[in-house]
């Protein structure tokens, strides 16, 4: 049975509280039963508008469209929509592009209101799509204009002192037509400003959360410390087509909200914030953070923050800076050592393996693109020839045959174009693989650390490339374990890497043991006694050894004779009975023969 993907969307909570979801679900069930379809995945975008294409950019529909482009949805599958405006209310060009791309990719679109299935781009279906999408957009545009007019009226009422909407800041509520403070939240904010006069943002959050048992995050504290609504100001906003979001109109309504923070205190904190900078560390202004939007904390799943301290690079678990991770400790790791895992680890092999794999995929895709373009060219030449033959043919039967052949050829052209579009999308995600593969470790290290304009540009490009390979990089701070997760499109082509981030060398020994933990002194003594006993049984009398390196869990370590080794001393194979100790040791030849 063919697969189908029901798509349910509504824009507002009011529709969710009504019967929109129920109505769409009932029509979907009826259609599925009538046409004997198998439901694969139900796509739902609740509270997401299609007027400006939000559902096609970040909703469940966007996920479906990407799967279609990646070739993961079988040809002949159905996308079920209640009516045309569930799919799109964008301007006509954008709406038609979504519709056409789906049809060309072999997806059938079922409009349940009409009980009609669209599976080709004939003139009738195309005209129908144009009419319906134009109607949907015009309707949304009219509602948008009415909404803007309503908000302008509200803004005017606000300027005259009226409470025009019940939407309020988190520390206020509207009761009986007047603003009322929420005392507990106002106390938190007042304490926050008091702490911020002495401490940085991270320490302010930690102390605030400890005092009140709250869970304010760093970005929330930064937002509140700069929020001028605490002074009673209201700044109306309006949607800007140029910016694609709401932007301030420039109008400021003073004394609209109740005063929470005195102006002198507010301005003093602003001065402190500007001079101190967030977290007391200089933020990345030179694109040194090549893991931007990639690195996450494996324990809490939260983001990480890149900072420079005394010229050294650090990555912090953002939540841990305000006590929001799994415990109260601040979790950090040195940036240059993190880079070594992918870029210098084991003489520059790890990232080259990734990029080489990406390059192999790239080569295969380029070859596939060449074949697809050649096929499209042949089909277009054939279509032109059939049109000319049809125009010159007087015999009706032969003319009808040419029409049939031309229709089939046009379908094949649409399929070929869809294949080329899919290939180009994949090629875009792997762009730059060859250039990176040709780099060597030394030049790459220079690019990662140099302050030149070219190096900054290269680091930006590298970050984009990494985001085209990896979905995320998970770092377990306590064990310094790093796990890579490729994007879904490369999941079966690139194997994930699990590695451990090295750390600064131990000043006592000069050794770099990374994530490993110490073996206790008592356990060391037991291990040495056991080794000596086994060596005696093996034929060596009174062996005396000392530790050259401190003993770590899970780390191979060395034992040497106390006396100066003989010139013929050499490493020998560990006896089977001692291999469980995970030791490497040296002894005179012919020892243990």
C-alpha positions as CSV (number, residue, x, y, z in Angstrom):
1,X,0.0,0.0,0.0
2,X,1.3,3.5,-0.8
3,X,2.6,5.6,2.1
4,X,1.0,8.8,3.2
5,X,2.1,11.7,5.4
6,X,-0.8,13.6,7.0
7,X,0.0,17.2,7.7
8,X,-1.9,19.1,10.3
9,X,-1.3,22.8,10.9
10,X,-2.9,25.7,12.7
11,X,-1.6,29.1,13.6
12,X,-2.9,30.1,17.0
13,X,-3.8,28.7,20.4
14,X,-7.4,29.7,19.8
15,X,-7.5,27.2,16.9
16,X,-5.9,24.6,19.1
17,X,-8.6,25.1,21.8
18,X,-11.3,24.8,19.1
19,X,-11.9,21.9,16.8
20,X,-9.3,22.6,14.1
21,X,-7.1,19.6,15.1
22,X,-10.1,17.3,15.4
23,X,-11.6,18.4,12.1
24,X,-8.4,17.9,10.2
25,X,-7.8,14.5,11.8
26,X,-11.3,13.2,10.9
27,X,-10.8,14.1,7.3
28,X,-7.4,12.5,7.2
29,X,-8.8,9.2,8.6
30,X,-11.6,9.2,6.1
31,X,-9.3,9.8,3.2
32,X,-6.8,7.1,4.4
33,X,-9.5,4.5,4.7
34,X,-11.1,5.4,1.4
35,X,-7.9,5.1,-0.6
36,X,-6.4,2.2,1.4
37,X,-3.2,4.1,2.4
38,X,-0.6,3.4,5.1
39,X,0.2,6.3,7.4
40,X,4.0,6.7,7.8
41,X,4.5,9.8,9.8
42,X,1.9,12.4,11.0
43,X,3.3,15.9,10.6
44,X,2.0,18.5,13.0
45,X,2.8,22.2,13.2
46,X,0.8,23.7,16.0
47,X,0.9,27.4,16.5
48,X,3.0,27.9,13.4
49,X,2.0,30.3,10.6
50,X,2.5,29.7,6.9
51,X,2.0,33.3,6.0
52,X,5.7,34.0,6.0
53,X,6.8,30.4,5.5
54,X,7.7,29.5,9.1
55,X,6.3,26.0,8.6
56,X,8.5,25.4,5.6
57,X,11.6,26.8,7.3
58,X,11.5,25.4,10.8
59,X,8.4,23.3,11.3
60,X,7.6,19.7,10.7
61,X,6.8,20.5,7.1
62,X,10.4,21.7,6.6
63,X,11.7,18.3,7.9
64,X,9.4,16.5,5.4
65,X,10.6,18.8,2.5
66,X,14.2,18.1,3.4
67,X,13.6,14.3,3.5
68,X,12.0,14.6,0.0
69,X,15.0,16.5,-1.3
70,X,17.3,13.8,0.3
71,X,15.4,11.1,-1.5
72,X,14.2,9.5,1.7
73,X,10.5,9.6,0.8
74,X,9.5,6.9,-1.8
75,X,8.0,8.1,-5.1
76,X,4.2,7.8,-5.2
77,X,3.8,8.8,-1.5
78,X,1.0,11.1,-0.5
79,X,1.1,14.4,1.4
80,X,-2.4,14.9,2.9
81,X,-3.5,18.5,3.6
82,X,-6.9,19.8,4.6
83,X,-6.8,22.6,2.1
84,X,-4.3,24.7,0.2
85,X,-3.6,27.3,2.9
86,X,-2.4,24.5,5.3
87,X,0.6,24.0,3.0
88,X,1.4,27.7,2.4
89,X,0.1,31.3,2.6
90,X,3.3,32.8,1.3
91,X,3.6,35.0,-1.8
92,X,2.6,33.2,-4.9
93,X,6.2,32.4,-6.2
94,X,7.2,30.8,-2.9
95,X,4.0,28.7,-2.6
96,X,4.1,27.5,-6.2
97,X,7.8,26.5,-5.7
98,X,6.9,24.2,-2.8
99,X,4.0,22.7,-4.7
100,X,6.0,22.2,-7.9
101,X,9.1,20.7,-6.1
102,X,6.9,18.1,-4.4
103,X,5.2,17.1,-7.6
104,X,8.5,16.9,-9.5
105,X,9.9,14.7,-6.7
106,X,7.1,12.2,-7.2
107,X,5.0,13.2,-4.2
108,X,1.2,13.2,-4.7
109,X,-0.6,16.1,-2.9
110,X,-4.1,15.3,-1.7
111,X,-6.3,18.3,-0.8
112,X,-9.0,16.8,1.4
113,X,-11.5,19.6,1.1
114,X,-11.7,18.9,-2.6
115,X,-11.1,15.2,-2.4
116,X,-8.6,15.7,-5.2
117,X,-5.1,14.3,-5.7
118,X,-2.5,16.4,-7.6
119,X,0.3,14.3,-9.1
120,X,1.4,16.2,-12.2
121,X,1.9,19.7,-13.4
122,X,-0.7,19.9,-16.1
123,X,-2.1,23.3,-17.0
124,X,-5.3,22.6,-15.1
125,X,-3.6,21.6,-11.9
126,X,-1.1,24.5,-12.2
127,X,-3.8,27.1,-12.7
128,X,-5.8,25.6,-9.8
129,X,-2.7,25.9,-7.5
130,X,-2.1,29.5,-8.6
131,X,-5.7,30.5,-7.9
132,X,-5.8,28.8,-4.4
133,X,-2.4,30.0,-3.3
134,X,-3.2,33.6,-4.4
135,X,-6.5,33.4,-2.4
136,X,-4.7,32.1,0.7
137,X,-2.0,34.8,0.6
138,X,-4.5,37.6,-0.1
139,X,-6.6,36.4,2.9
140,X,-3.6,36.4,5.2
141,X,-2.4,39.7,3.9
142,X,-5.8,41.3,4.6
143,X,-5.7,39.8,8.2
144,X,-2.2,41.1,8.6
145,X,-3.2,44.6,7.5
146,X,-6.1,44.6,9.9
147,X,-3.9,43.3,12.7
148,X,-1.3,46.1,12.1
149,X,-4.1,48.7,12.1
150,X,-5.4,47.2,15.4
151,X,-1.9,47.4,17.0
152,X,-1.4,50.9,15.8
153,X,-4.6,51.8,17.6
154,X,-3.4,50.0,20.7
155,X,0.0,51.8,20.6
156,X,-1.9,55.1,20.5
157,X,-4.0,54.1,23.5
158,X,-0.8,53.0,25.3
159,X,0.8,56.4,24.7
160,X,-2.3,58.0,26.4
161,X,-1.9,55.8,29.5
162,X,-4.4,53.0,28.7
163,X,-3.6,49.3,29.2
164,X,-4.4,48.1,25.7
165,X,-3.4,44.5,26.1
166,X,-3.1,41.9,28.8
167,X,0.2,40.7,27.5
168,X,2.7,41.7,30.2
169,X,6.3,41.3,31.4
170,X,7.0,38.3,33.6
171,X,7.0,40.4,36.8
172,X,3.6,42.0,36.2
173,X,0.0,41.0,35.7
174,X,-3.2,42.9,34.8
175,X,-5.9,42.9,37.5
176,X,-9.1,45.0,37.3
177,X,-7.6,47.1,34.5
178,X,-4.4,48.0,36.4
179,X,-0.9,46.7,36.6
180,X,0.0,44.6,39.6
181,X,3.6,43.6,40.6
182,X,4.4,40.0,41.3
183,X,6.3,40.5,44.6
184,X,8.4,37.4,44.5
185,X,9.7,38.0,40.9
186,X,10.3,41.7,41.6
187,X,12.3,40.7,44.7
188,X,14.4,38.4,42.5
189,X,15.1,41.2,40.0
190,X,15.9,43.8,42.7
191,X,18.4,41.3,44.2
192,X,19.8,40.6,40.8
193,X,20.6,44.2,40.2
194,X,22.1,44.5,43.7
195,X,24.4,41.5,43.1
196,X,25.3,42.8,39.6
197,X,26.9,45.9,41.1
198,X,29.5,43.7,42.8
199,X,29.7,40.4,40.8
200,X,29.8,39.3,37.2
201,X,26.8,37.8,35.4
202,X,27.7,34.2,36.1
203,X,28.3,34.8,39.8
204,X,25.2,36.9,40.1
205,X,23.2,34.0,38.7
206,X,24.8,31.4,41.0
207,X,24.2,33.5,44.1
208,X,20.7,34.4,43.1
209,X,19.7,30.8,42.4
210,X,21.3,29.7,45.7
211,X,19.5,32.3,47.7
212,X,16.0,31.8,46.2
213,X,16.2,28.2,44.9
214,X,15.5,29.5,41.4
215,X,17.0,28.4,38.1
216,X,17.8,31.6,36.2
217,X,20.1,31.0,33.3
218,X,22.9,33.3,32.2
219,X,21.0,34.6,29.1
220,X,17.9,35.3,31.2
221,X,20.0,37.4,33.7
222,X,21.6,39.4,30.9
223,X,18.2,40.0,29.3
224,X,16.7,41.3,32.6
225,X,19.7,43.4,33.5
226,X,19.2,45.3,30.2
227,X,15.4,45.4,30.1
228,X,14.2,49.0,30.1
229,X,10.7,47.9,30.9
230,X,11.9,47.8,34.5
231,X,12.1,51.6,34.3
232,X,8.5,51.7,33.1
233,X,9.3,52.2,29.4
234,X,7.4,50.5,26.6
235,X,8.9,50.3,23.1
236,X,6.3,49.3,20.4
237,X,7.4,47.0,17.7
238,X,6.3,46.3,14.1
239,X,7.0,43.6,11.7
240,X,9.7,44.5,9.1
241,X,9.8,42.8,5.7
242,X,13.4,43.9,5.3
243,X,14.5,42.2,8.5
244,X,12.0,39.4,8.6
245,X,11.0,40.0,12.2
246,X,9.5,42.6,14.6
247,X,11.7,45.7,15.1
248,X,11.2,48.7,17.3
249,X,9.2,51.5,15.8
250,X,11.4,54.1,17.5
251,X,8.5,55.3,19.7
252,X,9.1,55.0,23.5
253,X,6.1,55.2,25.9
254,X,7.4,56.3,29.3
255,X,5.8,55.4,32.6
256,X,3.7,52.8,31.0
257,X,4.7,50.0,33.4
258,X,5.2,50.4,37.2
259,X,8.8,51.3,38.2
260,X,10.7,48.3,39.5
261,X,14.4,49.5,39.4
262,X,15.3,53.1,40.2
263,X,16.9,54.8,37.1
264,X,20.2,55.6,38.9
265,X,20.6,51.8,39.8
266,X,19.7,50.7,36.3
267,X,22.2,53.1,34.6
268,X,24.9,52.2,37.1
269,X,24.5,48.5,36.3
270,X,24.6,49.3,32.5
271,X,27.9,51.1,33.0
272,X,29.3,48.2,34.9
273,X,28.2,45.7,32.3
274,X,29.8,47.6,29.5
275,X,33.1,47.9,31.3
276,X,33.1,44.3,32.7
277,X,31.9,42.3,29.7
278,X,29.9,39.1,30.2
279,X,31.7,36.5,32.4
280,X,34.8,38.7,32.6
281,X,36.2,37.0,29.5
282,X,36.7,38.5,26.1
283,X,34.1,37.1,23.7
284,X,35.2,35.6,20.3
285,X,35.6,38.5,18.0
286,X,38.0,36.8,15.6
287,X,36.1,33.6,14.7
288,X,38.4,31.6,16.9
289,X,35.4,29.5,17.9
290,X,35.4,27.0,15.1
291,X,32.9,24.9,17.0
292,X,30.2,27.6,17.2
293,X,26.6,26.0,17.3
294,X,28.2,22.5,17.4
295,X,29.6,21.8,20.8
296,X,27.2,20.8,23.6
297,X,27.5,19.5,27.1
298,X,26.9,15.7,27.1
299,X,25.6,15.8,30.7
300,X,22.9,18.5,30.6
301,X,22.5,18.8,26.8
302,X,23.0,22.5,27.0
303,X,25.2,24.8,24.9
304,X,28.8,25.8,25.5
305,X,30.4,29.2,25.6
306,X,33.7,30.1,24.1
307,X,35.9,32.7,26.0
308,X,39.4,34.0,26.1
309,X,41.1,34.3,29.5
310,X,44.7,35.7,29.7
311,X,45.2,34.8,26.1
312,X,44.0,31.2,26.5
313,X,40.9,29.7,24.9
314,X,38.3,28.0,27.1
315,X,34.9,26.3,26.4
316,X,32.4,26.4,29.3
317,X,29.2,24.5,29.9
318,X,26.9,27.6,29.9
319,X,24.4,26.1,32.3
320,X,27.2,25.2,34.8
321,X,28.2,28.8,35.1
322,X,24.9,29.5,37.0
323,X,24.7,26.1,38.7
324,X,22.3,24.7,36.1
325,X,24.2,21.6,35.1
326,X,24.1,18.3,36.9
327,X,26.0,19.6,39.9
328,X,27.4,22.9,41.2
329,X,30.8,22.8,39.6
330,X,31.7,25.0,36.7
331,X,32.8,22.8,33.8
332,X,35.4,24.0,31.3
333,X,38.1,22.7,29.0
334,X,41.0,24.3,27.1
335,X,40.1,25.2,23.6
336,X,43.5,24.4,22.0
337,X,43.4,20.8,23.5
338,X,39.9,20.3,22.2
339,X,41.0,21.2,18.7
340,X,43.8,18.7,18.8
341,X,41.3,15.8,19.0
342,X,40.0,16.6,15.5
343,X,42.8,18.6,13.9
344,X,46.1,17.5,15.5
345,X,45.2,14.2,17.1
346,X,47.4,11.4,16.0
347,X,49.3,13.5,13.4
348,X,46.4,15.1,11.7
349,X,44.5,11.9,10.8
350,X,41.2,12.3,12.5
351,X,39.8,15.3,10.6
352,X,41.5,14.2,7.4
353,X,39.6,10.9,7.6
354,X,36.3,12.8,7.9
355,X,37.2,15.2,5.1
356,X,38.4,12.4,2.9
357,X,35.2,10.5,3.4
358,X,33.3,13.7,2.6
359,X,35.5,14.1,-0.5
360,X,34.6,10.6,-1.7
361,X,31.0,11.4,-1.3
362,X,31.6,14.7,-3.1
363,X,33.3,12.9,-6.0
364,X,30.5,10.4,-6.3
365,X,27.9,13.2,-6.2
366,X,29.7,15.2,-8.9
367,X,29.8,12.1,-11.1
368,X,26.1,11.5,-10.4
369,X,25.4,15.2,-11.3
370,X,27.3,14.8,-14.6
371,X,25.2,11.8,-15.5
372,X,21.9,13.4,-14.5
373,X,22.7,16.6,-16.5
374,X,23.6,14.6,-19.6
375,X,20.3,12.6,-19.2
376,X,18.4,15.9,-18.9
377,X,20.0,17.3,-22.0
378,X,19.1,14.1,-24.0
379,X,15.5,14.3,-22.8
380,X,15.2,18.0,-23.7
381,X,16.6,17.3,-27.2
382,X,14.1,14.4,-27.5
383,X,11.2,16.6,-26.4
384,X,12.1,19.3,-28.9
385,X,12.2,16.7,-31.7
386,X,8.8,15.3,-30.7
387,X,7.3,18.8,-30.7
388,X,8.6,19.5,-34.2
389,X,7.3,16.1,-35.5
390,X,3.9,16.7,-33.9
391,X,3.6,20.1,-35.4
392,X,4.5,18.7,-38.9
393,X,2.4,15.6,-38.7
394,X,-1.0,15.6,-40.6
395,X,-2.0,12.0,-39.6
396,X,-4.1,12.2,-36.5
397,X,-3.1,8.8,-35.1
398,X,0.6,9.6,-35.5
399,X,0.1,13.0,-34.0
400,X,-1.6,11.4,-31.0
401,X,1.3,9.0,-30.6
402,X,3.7,12.0,-30.5
403,X,1.6,13.7,-27.9
404,X,1.8,10.5,-25.7
405,X,5.5,10.3,-26.2
406,X,6.0,14.0,-25.4
407,X,4.0,13.7,-22.2
408,X,6.2,10.8,-21.0
409,X,9.3,12.7,-21.9
410,X,8.2,15.7,-20.0
411,X,7.6,13.6,-16.9
412,X,11.1,12.1,-17.3
413,X,12.4,15.7,-17.6
414,X,10.7,16.7,-14.4
415,X,12.2,13.6,-12.6
416,X,15.6,14.4,-13.9
417,X,15.4,18.0,-12.8
418,X,14.3,16.8,-9.3
419,X,17.3,14.5,-9.2
420,X,19.7,17.4,-10.2
421,X,18.1,19.6,-7.5
422,X,18.6,16.9,-4.9
423,X,22.3,16.4,-5.9
424,X,23.0,20.1,-5.8
425,X,21.6,20.3,-2.3
426,X,23.9,17.6,-1.2
427,X,26.8,19.1,-3.0
428,X,26.2,22.4,-1.2
429,X,26.5,20.7,2.2
430,X,29.9,19.3,1.2
431,X,31.3,22.3,-0.5
432,X,35.0,22.9,0.2
433,X,36.0,19.4,1.0
434,X,38.9,19.2,-1.4
435,X,40.4,22.5,-0.3
436,X,40.4,21.3,3.3
437,X,41.7,17.9,2.4
438,X,44.7,19.4,0.7
439,X,45.7,21.2,3.9
440,X,48.6,20.0,6.0
441,X,48.8,20.0,9.8
442,X,51.2,23.0,10.1
443,X,49.3,25.3,7.7
444,X,46.1,24.2,9.3
445,X,47.3,25.0,12.8
446,X,48.4,28.5,11.6
447,X,45.0,29.1,10.1
448,X,43.4,28.1,13.5
449,X,45.4,30.5,15.5
450,X,46.5,33.4,13.2
451,X,44.9,36.8,13.6
452,X,45.1,37.7,9.9
453,X,42.0,38.6,8.0
454,X,42.4,35.6,5.7
455,X,42.6,33.2,8.7
456,X,39.4,34.7,10.2
457,X,37.7,34.1,6.9
458,X,39.0,30.6,6.7
459,X,37.8,29.8,10.2
460,X,34.4,31.0,9.3
461,X,34.4,28.7,6.3
462,X,35.7,25.8,8.5
463,X,32.8,26.4,11.0
464,X,30.3,26.3,8.1
465,X,31.9,23.1,6.7
466,X,31.9,21.4,10.1
467,X,28.2,22.2,10.6
468,X,27.7,20.6,7.2
469,X,29.2,17.4,8.5
470,X,28.3,17.2,12.1
471,X,24.9,17.6,13.8
472,X,26.6,18.1,17.1
473,X,29.8,17.4,19.1
474,X,29.0,16.1,22.6
475,X,31.7,16.8,25.3
476,X,31.5,15.0,28.6
477,X,33.5,17.5,30.7
478,X,34.4,15.2,33.7
479,X,36.0,12.5,31.5
480,X,36.9,14.8,28.7
481,X,35.2,12.4,26.3
482,X,34.2,13.8,22.9
483,X,31.7,12.1,20.6
484,X,30.8,13.3,17.1
485,X,27.4,12.9,15.5
486,X,27.2,13.3,11.7
487,X,24.2,14.9,10.1
488,X,21.5,12.5,9.0
489,X,22.4,12.8,5.3
490,X,26.0,11.5,6.1
491,X,25.0,9.1,9.0
492,X,25.7,6.0,6.8
493,X,28.7,7.4,5.1
494,X,30.8,8.7,7.9
495,X,31.5,6.8,11.1
496,X,31.2,8.7,14.4
497,X,34.4,9.3,16.3
498,X,34.9,8.8,20.1
499,X,38.0,10.4,21.5
500,X,39.4,11.9,24.6
501,X,40.6,15.5,24.9
502,X,44.1,15.8,26.2
503,X,44.9,18.3,28.9
504,X,47.9,20.4,30.0
505,X,50.9,18.4,31.0
506,X,51.4,17.4,34.6
507,X,54.0,19.9,35.9
508,X,55.4,17.2,38.2
509,X,56.1,14.6,35.6
510,X,55.8,16.3,32.2
511,X,53.3,13.7,31.2
512,X,50.1,14.3,29.4
513,X,47.5,11.7,30.6
514,X,44.3,13.4,29.5
515,X,41.2,12.1,31.1
516,X,42.6,9.3,33.2
517,X,42.4,9.1,37.0
518,X,45.1,8.3,39.6
519,X,45.5,4.9,41.1
520,X,45.7,5.2,44.9
521,X,49.0,4.7,46.7
522,X,47.7,1.6,48.4
523,X,46.7,0.0,45.1
524,X,50.1,0.9,43.6
525,X,51.9,-1.0,46.5
526,X,49.7,-4.0,45.9
527,X,50.4,-4.0,42.1
528,X,54.2,-3.7,42.7
529,X,54.2,-6.6,45.2
530,X,52.2,-8.7,42.8
531,X,54.6,-7.9,40.0
532,X,57.7,-8.7,42.1
533,X,56.2,-12.0,43.2
534,X,55.5,-13.1,39.7
535,X,59.0,-12.0,38.5
536,X,60.6,-14.1,41.3
537,X,58.5,-17.1,40.1
538,X,59.8,-16.3,36.6
539,X,63.4,-16.7,37.7
540,X,64.6,-13.2,38.9
541,X,65.8,-13.0,42.4
542,X,65.0,-9.9,44.6
543,X,63.9,-7.6,41.7
544,X,63.9,-3.9,42.7
545,X,61.9,-1.5,40.6
546,X,60.8,2.1,40.9
547,X,58.0,4.0,39.1
548,X,59.2,6.1,36.3
549,X,55.7,7.6,35.7
550,X,52.8,8.0,38.1
551,X,50.3,5.2,37.7
552,X,46.9,6.0,36.2
553,X,43.8,3.9,35.7
554,X,43.6,2.4,32.2
555,X,47.0,3.7,31.2
556,X,50.1,1.7,30.2
557,X,53.0,2.6,32.5
558,X,56.7,1.7,32.7
559,X,58.9,0.0,35.3
560,X,62.7,0.1,35.1
561,X,65.5,-1.5,37.3
562,X,66.9,0.9,39.9
563,X,70.4,0.4,38.6
564,X,71.6,1.8,35.4
565,X,70.3,-0.5,32.6
566,X,72.8,-2.5,30.7
567,X,73.4,-1.4,27.1
568,X,71.8,-4.6,25.9
569,X,68.6,-4.0,27.9
570,X,65.6,-4.0,25.6
571,X,61.8,-4.2,25.7
572,X,60.4,-7.7,25.7
573,X,57.0,-9.3,25.3
574,X,54.9,-9.3,28.5
575,X,54.2,-12.8,29.7
576,X,50.6,-13.8,29.3
577,X,50.0,-14.1,33.1
578,X,51.1,-10.4,33.5
579,X,49.1,-8.9,30.6
580,X,46.1,-8.4,32.8
581,X,48.2,-5.8,34.7
582,X,48.4,-3.7,31.5
583,X,52.2,-3.0,32.0
584,X,55.1,-2.3,29.7
585,X,58.4,-2.9,31.3
586,X,62.1,-3.4,30.4
587,X,64.7,-5.9,31.6
588,X,68.0,-7.3,30.7
589,X,68.2,-9.9,27.9
590,X,68.0,-13.0,28.6
591,X,65.5,-12.2,31.4
592,X,62.5,-14.5,31.6
593,X,63.8,-16.9,29.1
